[in-house]
């Protein structure tokens, strides 16, 4: 692979064919009527909980997720050997 320059495949900015097809299908699914009825469906509790949670996350932000780690972390010998010669 050439470093720093594109040597094949799609031209820069050309969308992936499957991405284009998916976006076209979503345009058919999410019509103006869908968005017009969204507040009513939300108020009536007719939205899937996952969709409601995502809307709330868009409005208020994702809650911070905390992770606790304990113990001793070491680099496996295989990783150390691989990077030992790179200076």
MODELLER restraints for C-alpha pairs under 7 A, 6 or more apart:
rsr = mdl.restraints
at = mdl.atoms
rsr.add(forms.Gaussian(group=physical.xy_distance, feature=features.Distance(at['CA:41:A'], at['CA:47:A']), mean=5.99, stdev=0.5))
